[in-house]
Amino acid sequence: MQFVSTIRVQQKHVDELGHLNHVAAVDILQYARDDWYREAGLWGGRAWSGDENLGTLVLNININYRAECFLDEELRIVTRPLRCGRKSYALAQEIIKPDDSVAIDGVVTSLVMDMERHQTLPVPDCMARLFPTGGSGGEGGT
């Protein structure tokens, strides 16, 4: 399940060179992942058997800068499931400029956690089914 978010680059997003700051880019990707979770029905634990104590934790984030983004540009952020292991999963993301070129792309690996007990949990079936392999264990992983 792919989801597309949009954002307009604001003054708070740019650095002294006038282009999208790397910290703002990571923030924008996080908001887009939140949009993906909501669209998938996973936000707030609704799909996780009503357990409001579940959350996600980023293990690794790798992003590649391909082109500059500037003030007032409207960007599209594409988030899609990439792979799913037993306890971790990866989402691929792209920030796309108005001319359809890819400005930033990357992969974010996360896990599901019981936020109250601070324990990692297996990826729930309701999430695993959204990935290309159709379930947990798609690429081994943790």
N, C-alpha and C positions, 0 to 999 in steps of 0.2 A: 504494500500500500504506500504509494508515493503521495506526498502533500507539498503544496507550494504556498509559501508565505511571502509577503511583500513588506518592504520597508523603504522609507525615503531617508537618505543620508542627511543627518542634521549636523549643526555646528558642533554639538557635543561628541559626535562620532569622528571628527577629523583631527589630525595632528597639525603641527606647525608647517608641514609641507602642503597642507590642504587636501590630503587624501585620507581615506578610511584608516583609522588607527587599528593596529593589530589587536589591542584589548577590546575595542568596540566590535571588531569582527567576531571574536570569540563570543562576546555577549549576544550578538545578533544570531549566531548559530545556536546558542542555548535557547533563545526565545523561539526559534524555528523548531527546535526539537520539542519544546513544550507544546507548540501548535500540533506537531505530529502526534504526540501522546494523547492530546485532547481529541483530535480527529479520529484516532484509533479507538476511542472510548476507554483509554487506560488511565487518564488523568484522575487523581483523587481516589484511586482504588476501586472505582465503580466496577470495572471488569474483573478485579481481583477479589472476587467473593465478598465485596463490601468491606474489605480490610483496609481501613484508612491509615494504617501504620506502615504501608508499603511505600517505597520511594525508589529513586534511581540514583546511582552514584557513578560519576565519570571516572574511569580507570586510565584512559589514554585519549589524547586528542592530537591528531596530526593534520595540519592544514598547509596547503600550498598556495602561495600568492602568485597569480598568473597575470593580473592586470590591476591597475589602480582604480579605485572608486572615488568619486568626487562629491562634494557638497551638492545637495538637491537631486542627485541621481536616484531614481526609483529602482530598487534592486529586487530580484526574485530569489528566494532561498528555497531550493528543492531538497527535501529530506526523504530518504527512502531506506528501507531495511536492506542490509547487505548480507549479514551472516549471523547465525545464532548457535551458541554452544549450550552446554548444560547450565552454566551460571552467568555467562557473559554474552553480550550481543553487540553488534556493530551497526551503526547507522552511517550511511554515506550522505554527504551534504555538498551542495554547490551554491555559491552566490553568483548570480547571473546578472550581467549589466543590461541596460536598455537595448543595446545592439545584439543581444543574445550571446555575447561572448562570456566565457566563464572567467570570473575575476578571482575567485577563491574556490578551491575544492578540498575535501578532506574526509577523514573517517574518525568517528568518535566511538570508542568502545566503553560500554557501561555495564553495570550489573544491577540486579534488583536486591533491595535490602529491607529488612525489617527495621524501621527507623527507631523503634522503641528499644529493641534488644541489641541493635547495632550488629546484626548478623546477616550475612549474605544468604540468599535463597536461590533455588533453581529458577530459571526463567519460566514464568507461568505459561501454561498452554495457550491462554488467551492472547499472549504476546507472541509466543513462538510461532503460532500459525500464520502470523503476518510476514514471516521471512521467506525468502525464495525456496528454502528446503522444506518448508511446511511444518517445521517443528524443531524441538531441541536436538542438539547433537549434530546439527548440520555440518559443522566443520571441526568437530572435536571441541577445542577451546575449553575454557574453564567453566 
